[in-house]
Amino acid sequence: MSTPPPWRNGWGDAWVDYRIALPDQTPLALRFGMAIRDSGPGETASDGVEWRVLAGPGPGDLRPLFARVSTSKTWEPAEVDLSA
């Protein structure tokens, strides 16, 4: 998945929400990779991206389970325990 930020010359935010029902089983984990694209000619280098995973019983009850700021241009593996 690629999510370009909505800006070119300054600060900006981009996000993607996935609302899914999780199975009632343990252990349960989310495994994923994260990276950012290299800057191309004429582009400003990124100062990084904050990746977050939030979960809860409903949209108003989300709590953070994972947060990491990364500037990696190569895939970094990550895992979040969703058992609770």
Secondary structure by P-SEA (a helix, b strand, c coil): ccccccccccccccbbbbbbbbcccccbbbbbbbbbbccccccccccbbbbbbbbccccccccccbbbbbccccbbbbbbbccc
